[in-house]
Amino acid sequence: MAAHIGRRLRKGATSGAVVAAAVAALAASQAPEAIPPAADNTGGDQAIGAGDTTSPSGNGSVTGDSPYYTDLPPLITPNQPGASTNLPLTTGPAEAGIPASVYSAYKRAELSIRSTDPGCNLPWQLLAGIGKVESGQANGGRVDANGTASPRILGPALNGNGFALITDTDDGAYDGDTKLDRAVGPMQFIPSTWATWGQDANSDGKKDPNNIYDAAQAAGLYLCANDRNLALKADLDQAILSYNRSREYLNTVLSWVAFYERGTHQVPDGTGVLPIQRSDNGNRGNRTRPVTPPSTVPTTPAPTPGTQKPKPPQTTPGPVEPPTVPTKPPVTSPVTPPALPAVAKVARLAIVANEKPTTTTGSAFTGLPRVAALDASGKPVPGVNVRFEIIGATDARFGGGGTAATVTTGSTGLATSPALRAGEKTGPFTVRATVVGRTLNAADFAATVTERQADTLTRLAGDPLSATAGTAFAQKVQVKATDKGALAPGVRVTAVIVTSKTDPKESAEGPSFKSADGTTVRTVTLVTGTDGLLTLAPGDLLAGDKAGTYYLQLTAPGGGTTFIDLTVGAPATTDPQPSPEPTPSGSDSPEATPSPSTSPSA
């Protein structure tokens, strides 16, 4: 927050001279010890404020204090302040011309960085001033179609003789030297600095310090580090001096920045004016030194002393030839900087509504996560890929069954998570939204899965259950679960055998349930069906061996509860039959006495 407020307070201090100074400072701020911002995968662009947390070290420099060109701009300036640099100027000194590809790279870097870090106020003229002093605008624009210098540009070996002593850090990968490091490319990065700040601005899949697009982007990001506002003289000077710790270097860069601000024009690649003088007047590595063509002005031999100057022979006047009309220099069509990809414009992801997705097990979530991709000015950015990812221990999944899904922002910059469904596991988890190809702060949504609920459990048959000890209950038990009056399917109901309704604790004896492995238990979890009914079939509940009164307590998430009475009777006992008395001796059987007959009355 303090950094943003500081930038707002500093914006009023901008002037033409300060901006020029700021531009020069940007090029010099690439200390090897600086911690880089996180790189991304699209055009080398980085997140807003990237690199602001660590200051470049004052004890190092981007170039290892390598030699630089000391040529100053001509006294005759383009003198066209405010002229558009998107169109070639047909007038002005040759030194004001910048090779087309080099100019395009500077403009591309300015556009990219201003979209992600507008408070830096990076002008492309600052990159041009540094590029002129470091390499003569990539040796006058000797680059191929992709913007790569050909041949590659190398500074002298950094052996400590007049500049830093830096032993090899890249195994010769960039500079071809396996003993000592050298500054490399149009912006003269030493390998250790490039390893930290290197970019892939032309999206060719590699970070090449010899590529003007990659090097210009990296230089701009480095100059904007530490929350610098290059419209301020102090920040500008600090940035330039961190590129090369020389006050003369600072003044030289600033002079070229001011020169380019007066106006410039594009020239064909390979035709830029090359500088001559260098700070050490020594070995130039393989940097091309311009060759001054011999003078074509004819000389007149001096007369011999003591002799009379001969008179020129008289000639007959002939026809006068018309004066030669000077050929107009070719006009180079302006090179349009590469279009900035949509993802590079995104400064942050904003949560549209602070939704906290919540649902019950097995159900779809409502209030899906939604984010907006915004640029630095707060405007929506369409066409940006946003990745939604499920984070945490959960079996919740997106509609396709995966834990991640990518959604592209629409015309309003909005992206909404795909349909999200809970599994059977309860608890919290996170849905995280990030911009694909960028390192920006993620947008996190807290989600929760809870148990399905029933606020009422109702016994459909009211008769108490009874069974004899040692048998099973023969009646069917059926309970209806409802929640707010609606049937509640899929509710996990806990069933416990207890001995008291007022103090419901699991009984240590009496009825029980038969588990799948054949053992008996007195607490089980039952699930209501799609019709909201919970059913115990005859024989599912055993009576146990001890007679008495027990209760089946059923409890559901949401508060639903009920008790079912269980009566266990003792087994029935049978009395023994008396044995018959013996027959008296001497008599086989008692005599039968016939009953008298009666006659019906007439």
C-alpha positions in Angstrom: 0.0 0.0 0.0 2.8 2.4 0.9 4.5 1.9 -2.5 1.4 2.8 -4.4 0.8 5.9 -2.3 4.4 6.9 -2.8 4.0 6.6 -6.5 0.9 8.7 -6.5 2.7 11.5 -4.6 5.6 11.3 -7.0 3.8 11.6 -10.3 3.6 15.4 -10.2 7.4 15.8 -10.3 7.8 14.8 -14.0 9.6 17.0 -16.4 11.3 16.5 -19.8 14.7 16.6 -18.4 13.8 14.3 -15.5 12.3 11.8 -17.8 15.4 11.9 -19.9 17.5 11.3 -16.9 15.2 8.6 -15.8 15.5 6.8 -19.1 19.3 6.8 -18.8 19.1 5.4 -15.3 17.0 2.5 -16.3 19.7 0.9 -18.4 22.3 0.8 -15.7 20.4 -0.9 -12.9 21.1 -4.6 -13.5 23.3 -5.6 -10.6 24.2 -9.3 -10.5 23.1 -9.6 -6.9 19.6 -8.4 -7.6 16.8 -10.9 -7.0 14.6 -11.2 -10.1 10.9 -11.0 -10.4 9.2 -14.3 -11.2 9.2 -15.0 -14.9 6.2 -16.0 -16.9 5.7 -18.0 -20.1 4.3 -15.3 -22.4 6.6 -12.8 -24.1 8.8 -12.4 -21.1 6.3 -10.1 -19.3 6.2 -10.1 -15.6 3.8 -9.3 -12.8 3.1 -5.7 -11.8 5.7 -4.6 -9.2 7.9 -7.6 -10.0 11.4 -7.2 -8.6 10.3 -4.5 -6.2 11.3 -6.4 -3.0 15.1 -6.3 -3.5 17.4 -3.5 -4.4 20.2 -4.0 -6.9 23.5 -4.1 -5.1 25.5 -0.9 -5.2 28.7 -3.0 -5.3 27.9 -4.6 -8.7 26.6 -3.6 -12.1 24.8 -5.1 -15.0 27.8 -4.9 -17.3 30.6 -5.6 -14.7 31.6 -2.0 -15.4 32.6 -3.0 -18.9 33.9 -0.3 -21.3 31.3 1.7 -23.1 31.1 4.2 -26.1 31.6 7.8 -25.0 30.6 9.5 -28.3 28.2 12.4 -27.6 25.2 13.4 -29.7 25.8 16.0 -32.4 25.2 19.6 -31.4 22.5 19.9 -34.1 19.5 18.0 -32.7 16.4 16.9 -34.5 14.7 19.8 -32.7 11.2 18.3 -33.1 10.0 17.9 -29.6 6.6 16.1 -29.5 7.0 14.7 -33.0 5.6 11.3 -33.4 8.2 8.6 -33.4 5.8 6.1 -35.1 6.5 7.7 -38.4 10.0 8.0 -40.0 11.4 11.5 -40.1 13.0 12.5 -43.4 15.1 15.2 -41.9 17.6 15.4 -39.0 21.1 14.2 -38.3 22.0 10.7 -39.2 22.8 10.0 -35.6 19.1 10.3 -34.8 18.3 7.3 -36.9 17.6 4.0 -35.1 17.6 0.7 -36.9 14.0 -0.5 -37.5 14.2 -3.8 -35.5 16.0 -2.1 -32.6 13.4 0.7 -32.4 10.6 -1.9 -32.5 12.2 -3.8 -29.5 12.5 -0.6 -27.4 8.9 0.3 -28.2 7.7 -3.2 -27.4 9.5 -3.2 -24.1 8.0 0.2 -23.1 4.5 -0.9 -24.0 4.8 -4.2 -22.1 6.2 -2.7 -18.9 3.9 0.3 -18.9 1.0 -2.1 -18.9 2.2 -4.0 -15.9 4.1 -1.4 -14.0 2.8 2.1 -15.0 4.3 3.7 -11.9 7.8 3.1 -13.2 7.2 5.6 -16.1 9.7 3.8 -18.4 10.3 5.7 -21.7 11.7 3.8 -24.7 14.3 6.6 -25.2 16.0 5.5 -22.0 16.5 2.0 -23.5 17.7 3.7 -26.7 20.2 5.8 -24.8 21.7 2.8 -23.0 21.6 0.7 -26.2 23.6 3.5 -28.0 26.2 3.7 -25.3 26.5 -0.1 -24.8 26.5 -1.4 -28.4 25.9 1.4 -30.8 22.2 0.2 -31.2 23.3 -3.5 -31.8 26.2 -2.5 -34.1 24.0 -0.3 -36.2 21.2 -2.8 -36.3 23.1 -5.8 -37.5 20.4 -8.3 -36.5 18.5 -11.1 -38.2 14.8 -11.3 -38.8 14.2 -12.5 -35.2 16.2 -9.6 -33.8 19.3 -11.6 -32.9 22.6 -9.8 -33.3 24.8 -11.3 -36.0 27.6 -11.7 -35.1 27.0 -11.8 -31.4 28.2 -8.8 -29.4 30.8 -9.5 -26.7 32.7 -7.2 -24.4 36.2 -7.8 -23.3 37.1 -10.5 -20.7 36.4 -9.2 -17.2 39.8 -9.9 -15.8 39.9 -7.0 -13.3 42.1 -4.8 -15.4 40.1 -1.6 -15.4 36.8 -3.3 -14.7 35.4 -6.0 -12.5 37.1 -9.4 -12.1 34.4 -12.0 -12.8 35.3 -15.6 -13.3 33.2 -17.8 -15.5 29.6 -18.3 -14.3 27.9 -19.8 -17.3 30.4 -22.4 -18.5 30.7 -20.3 -21.7 27.1 -20.8 -22.6 26.5 -17.1 -23.4 29.9 -15.6 -23.9 31.9 -18.6 -25.2 34.5 -18.0 -22.4 35.0 -20.8 -19.9 37.5 -18.9 -17.7 36.2 -15.3 -17.4 32.8 -13.7 -18.0 32.1 -11.1 -20.7 29.2 -8.7 -21.1 26.9 -10.1 -23.8 24.5 -8.7 -26.4 23.1 -5.3 -27.4 22.4 -4.3 -23.8 25.6 -5.9 -22.5 24.4 -8.2 -19.7 27.0 -10.3 -17.9 25.9 -13.9 -17.7 25.2 -13.9 -14.0 22.9 -10.9 -14.4 21.2 -12.5 -17.4 20.6 -15.7 -15.5 18.5 -13.6 -13.1 16.7 -11.1 -15.4 16.7 -12.8 -18.8 13.5 -12.7 -20.7 11.9 -14.3 -23.8 10.2 -11.2 -25.2 9.9 -12.5 -28.8 8.3 -15.8 -27.7 10.8 -18.0 -29.5 11.2 -20.4 -26.6 14.6 -19.1 -25.3 16.1 -16.3 -23.4 18.9 -14.9 -25.5 21.0 -11.8 -24.4 22.0 -11.4 -28.0 18.4 -10.9 -29.1 17.4 -7.2 -29.0 13.8 -8.0 -28.0 14.8 -10.2 -25.1 17.6 -7.8 -24.0 15.4 -4.6 -24.1 12.7 -6.3 -22.1 15.1 -7.5 -19.4 16.8 -4.1 -19.2 13.5 -2.3 -18.8 12.4 -4.7 -16.0 15.7 -4.3 -14.2 15.6 -0.5 -14.4 12.1 -0.5 -12.9 13.1 -2.7 -9.9 12.7 -1.6 -6.3 9.6 0.5 -7.0 11.5 3.1 -9.0 9.8 6.0 -10.6 12.0 7.0 -13.4 10.3 10.4 -13.7 12.2 11.3 -10.5 15.8 12.4 -10.9 17.1 10.4 -7.9 15.5 7.2 -9.0 16.7 7.7 -12.6 20.3 8.4 -11.5 20.3 5.3 -9.3 19.1 3.1 -12.1 21.7 4.3 -14.6 24.6 4.1 -12.1 23.6 0.5 -11.2 24.1 -0.3 -14.9 27.7 1.1 -14.9 29.1 2.8 -11.8 30.5 5.9 -13.6 29.3 9.5 -13.4 30.6 10.0 -17.0 28.5 7.0 -18.0 25.4 8.6 -16.4 26.0 11.9 -18.2 26.6 10.2 -21.6 23.4 8.1 -21.4 21.3 11.1 -20.3 22.6 13.2 -23.2 21.5 10.5 -25.7 18.1 10.2 -24.0 17.6 14.0 -24.3 18.7 13.8 -28.0 16.2 11.1 -28.9 13.5 12.9 -27.1 13.9 15.8 -29.5 12.9 13.4 -32.4 14.2 10.4 -34.2 13.6 8.3 -37.3 13.9 4.7 -38.4 16.6 3.5 -40.7 17.0 0.1 -42.3 18.6 -2.6 -40.2 22.4 -2.6 -40.5 22.7 1.1 -41.6 22.8 2.8 -38.2 25.7 5.2 -37.4 28.3 3.5 -35.3 30.1 5.2 -32.4 33.9 5.4 -32.4 35.3 6.5 -29.1 35.3 4.1 -26.1 35.9 4.6 -22.5 39.1 2.5 -22.4 40.3 3.0 -26.0 41.3 -0.6 -25.8 40.2 -4.1 -26.9 36.6 -4.0 -28.1 35.9 -7.7 -27.9 34.2 -8.5 -31.2 32.2 -5.3 -31.3 32.4 -3.9 -34.8 34.4 -0.7 -35.1 33.3 1.6 -38.0 35.7 2.3 -40.7 36.0 5.9 -41.8 36.1 6.1 -45.6 39.0 8.0 -47.1 38.5 11.6 -48.0 37.5 12.2 -51.6 38.4 15.9 -51.7 41.1 16.4 -54.4 44.4 18.0 -53.3 46.3 20.6 -55.3 50.1 20.2 -55.4 52.0 23.1 -53.8 54.1 25.2 -56.3 57.9 24.8 -56.2 59.6 27.7 -54.5 61.1 30.2 -57.0 58.9 29.2 -59.9 56.1 31.2 -61.3 52.6 29.7 -61.0 51.7 28.5 -64.5 48.6 30.0 -66.1 45.8 27.6 -66.8 45.3 26.8 -70.4 42.5 28.7 -72.1 39.6 26.5 -73.2 36.6 27.1 -75.3 33.6 27.3 -73.3 31.3 24.4 -73.9 27.7 23.5 -72.9 27.1 23.8 -69.2 25.8 20.5 -67.6 22.9 20.9 -65.2 23.8 20.4 -61.5 23.4 17.0 -60.1 20.3 16.6 -58.0 21.1 14.8 -54.8 19.4 11.4 -54.4 16.8 11.4 -51.6 17.6 8.9 -48.9 15.3 5.8 -48.9 12.3 6.1 -46.7 11.9 3.2 -44.4 8.5 2.1 -43.5 7.9 2.1 -39.7 8.1 -1.2 -38.0 5.0 -1.8 -35.9 5.9 -3.2 -32.5 4.6 -6.7 -31.9 1.1 -6.7 -30.4 1.1 -7.2 -26.7 -0.6 -10.6 -25.9 -3.7 -10.4 -23.8 -2.2 -12.3 -20.9 0.6 -9.7 -20.7 -1.9 -7.0 -20.0 -3.3 -8.6 -16.9 -2.2 -6.9 -13.7 -4.4 -8.8 -11.2 -7.2 -11.2 -10.7 -10.2 -9.7 -8.8 -12.8 -11.7 -6.9 -16.1 -10.6 -8.3 -18.2 -11.8 -5.4 -16.7 -13.3 -2.2 -18.6 -16.6 -2.7 -18.0 -19.4 -0.2 -19.3 -22.4 -2.0 -21.1 -24.8 0.3 -23.1 -28.0 -0.3 -23.9 -31.3 1.2 -22.3 -34.6 0.3 -23.0 -35.8 -3.2 -24.6 -32.5 -4.2 -23.7 -29.7 -6.7 -22.3 -26.5 -5.4 -24.1 -23.2 -5.7 -22.3 -19.8 -5.8 -19.5 -20.8 -8.1 -16.1 -19.0 -7.9 -15.9 -16.0 -10.3 -13.0 -13.7 -11.1 -12.2 -10.7 -13.3 -8.9 -10.3 -15.2 -8.0 -6.6 -15.0 -5.2 -4.5 -16.4 -3.2 -1.9 -14.5 -5.9 0.8 -15.0 -8.6 -1.6 -13.7 -10.1 -2.3 -17.2 -11.2 -5.9 -18.0 -9.0 -8.0 -20.2 -10.8 -10.5 -22.5 -9.3 -13.6 -24.0 -7.2 -14.6 -20.9 -6.9 -18.2 -19.8 -7.8 -18.7 -16.1 -7.0 -22.0 -14.3 -9.3 -23.1 -11.5 -7.8 -25.8 -9.3 -9.2 -27.8 -6.3 -6.7 -27.7 -3.4 -7.0 -29.8 -0.3 -8.1 -33.3 1.0 -11.5 -33.7 -0.7 -13.2 -35.8 -3.3 -15.1 -32.9 -4.7 -14.6 -32.6 -8.5 -15.4 -30.4 -11.5 -18.1 -31.5 -13.9 -15.7 -33.5 -16.0 -14.4 -35.4 -13.0 -11.0 -33.6 -12.8 -9.5 -31.4 -10.1 -8.5 -28.6 -12.5 -10.1 -26.7 -15.4 -9.2 -23.8 -17.6 -11.7 -21.0 -18.6 -11.1 -18.1 -21.0 -12.3 -14.7 -19.9 -15.1 -13.2 -22.0 -15.6 -9.7 -23.4 -16.2 -8.4 -19.8 -13.0 -10.0 -18.5 -15.0 -12.5 -16.3 -14.3 -16.2 -15.8 -16.5 -18.5 -13.8 -15.5 -21.9 -12.4 -17.1 -24.9 -14.1 -19.8 -26.8 -12.3 -18.5 -28.3 -9.0 -19.9 -31.4 -7.3 -19.1 -32.7 -3.8 -18.2 -36.3 -3.1 -18.9 -38.2 0.1 -16.1 -36.7 2.1 -17.0 -33.8 4.3 -14.8 -30.8 5.3 -13.2 -27.6 3.9 -11.1 -27.2 0.8 -10.0 -24.4 -1.6 -10.8 -23.5 -5.2 -7.8 -21.4 -6.5 -7.9 -19.3 -9.6 -4.7 -18.2 -11.4 -3.7 -16.6 -14.7 -2.2 -19.2 -17.1 1.3 -18.1 -18.1 1.7 -15.4 -15.5 2.9 -15.2 -11.9 0.3 -13.1 -10.2 -1.4 -13.4 -6.9 -4.0 -16.2 -6.9 -7.7 -15.7 -6.0 -8.7 -18.3 -3.4 -12.3 -19.4 -2.5 -13.0 -21.3 0.6 -15.4 -24.2 0.0 -17.1 -26.6 2.4 -18.8 -30.0 2.1 -21.3 -30.8 4.9 -23.4 -33.9 5.7 -26.9 -34.2 4.2 -29.4 -33.2 6.8 -32.8 -34.2 8.1 -34.6 -32.2 10.8 -37.3 -34.9 11.4 -37.3 -38.7 11.6 -40.8 -40.3 11.7 -41.6 -44.0 12.4 -44.1 -45.2 9.9 -45.5 -48.1 12.0 -46.2 -47.3 15.6 -46.3 -50.8 17.2 -43.3 -51.5 19.5 -41.0 -54.3 18.4 -40.9 -57.5 20.4 -38.9 -60.7 20.2 -38.0 -63.6 22.4 -34.4 -63.8 23.7 -32.2 -65.7 21.4 -34.2 -64.9 18.3 -34.5 -62.0 15.9 -37.1 -59.3 15.6 -39.5 -60.4 12.9 -41.1 -57.0 12.2 -40.0 -54.5 9.5 -38.8 -51.1 10.8 -39.4 -48.1 8.5 -38.6 -44.5 9.2 -39.2 -41.4 7.0 -36.5 -38.6 7.0 -37.5 -35.1 6.0 -35.8 -31.7 6.0 -37.8 -28.6 6.1 -40.8 -30.7 5.1 -39.1 -32.2 2.0 -38.0 -35.8 1.8 -34.3 -36.2 2.7 -32.5 -38.8 0.6 -29.0 -39.9 1.2 -28.9 -38.9 4.9 -26.5 -40.8 7.1 -28.5 -41.9 10.2 -26.8 -43.2 13.3 -28.6 -46.2 14.9 -27.7 -47.1 18.5 -29.2 -49.6 21.0 -29.6 -47.8 24.3 -31.3 -48.6 27.7 -32.7 -45.1 28.5 -34.3 -42.3 26.5 -33.1 -39.7 28.9 -29.5 -41.0 29.2 -28.9 -42.5 25.8 -25.7 -44.5 26.0 -24.9 -47.6 24.0 -26.1 -50.7 25.8 -23.6 -53.4 26.8 -26.2 -56.2 26.4 -29.5 -56.9 24.8 -30.4 -56.4 21.1 -27.7 -55.9 18.4 -27.1 -55.7 14.7 -25.3 -58.4 12.8 -22.3 -56.9 10.9 -21.0 -58.1 7.5 -18.2 -60.1 9.1 -20.6 -62.0 11.3 -19.9 -60.2 14.6 -22.6 -58.3 16.5 -22.5 -54.5 17.1 -24.9 -52.1 18.8 -24.1 -48.9 16.8 -24.3 -48.7 13.0 -24.7 -46.0 10.3 -27.7 -46.3 7.9 -28.4 -44.3 4.8 -31.9 -43.2 3.7 -32.9 -44.2 0.2 -33.8 -41.9 -2.7 -37.4 -41.9 -1.3 -36.1 -40.6 2.1 -37.0 -43.9 3.8 -34.8 -45.9 6.2 -35.7 -49.6 6.3 -34.7 -52.4 8.5 -35.8 -55.8 7.1 -37.0 -58.6 9.4 -34.0 -60.4 10.9 -31.7 -57.4 10.6 -32.1 -56.7 14.3 -31.2 -59.5 16.8 -33.0 -59.8 20.2 -30.0 -60.9 22.2 -29.9 -63.2 25.2 -31.1 -61.0 28.0 -34.7 -60.2 28.4 -35.7 -56.6 29.1 -36.8 -53.3 27.6 -34.4 -51.5 25.2 -34.6 -48.7 22.7 -33.3 -48.1 19.2 -32.2 -44.5 18.9 -32.0 -43.0 15.4 -30.2 -39.6 14.9 -29.6 -37.6 11.7 -27.4 -34.6 10.9 -29.8 -31.6 11.1 -31.4 -32.6 14.4 -33.8 -35.3 13.4 -34.1 -38.0 16.1 -36.6 -40.8 17.2 -36.7 -43.8 19.5 -38.2 -47.2 18.8 -39.2 -49.4 21.7 -37.6 -52.9 21.8 -39.0 -55.6 24.1 -37.1 -58.8 24.6 -39.1 -61.6 26.4 -37.7 -64.6 28.2 -38.2 -67.9 26.4 -41.4 -69.9 27.3 -41.1 -72.8 29.8 -43.2 -76.2 29.5 -44.5 -78.2 32.7 -43.7 -82.1 32.6 -46.7 -84.5 32.1 -47.6 -86.9 35.1 -46.9 -90.6 34.5 -50.1 -93.0 34.5 -51.1 -94.9 37.7 -50.6 -98.8 37.7 -53.6 -101.1 37.1 -54.9 -103.1 40.2 -54.0 -106.8 40.1 -56.8 -109.3 39.3 -58.6 -107.0 37.0 -57.8 -106.4 33.4 -59.9 -103.3 33.2 -62.6 -101.6 35.1 -66.1 -102.6 34.3 -68.1 -100.3 32.2 -71.4 -99.4 33.5 -73.8 -98.5 30.8 -75.6 -95.2 31.2 -79.3 -95.4 31.4 -81.1 -94.5 28.3 -83.8 -91.9 28.2 -86.7 -91.7 25.9 -88.0 -88.5 24.5 -91.4 -87.6 25.7 -94.2 -87.9 23.2 
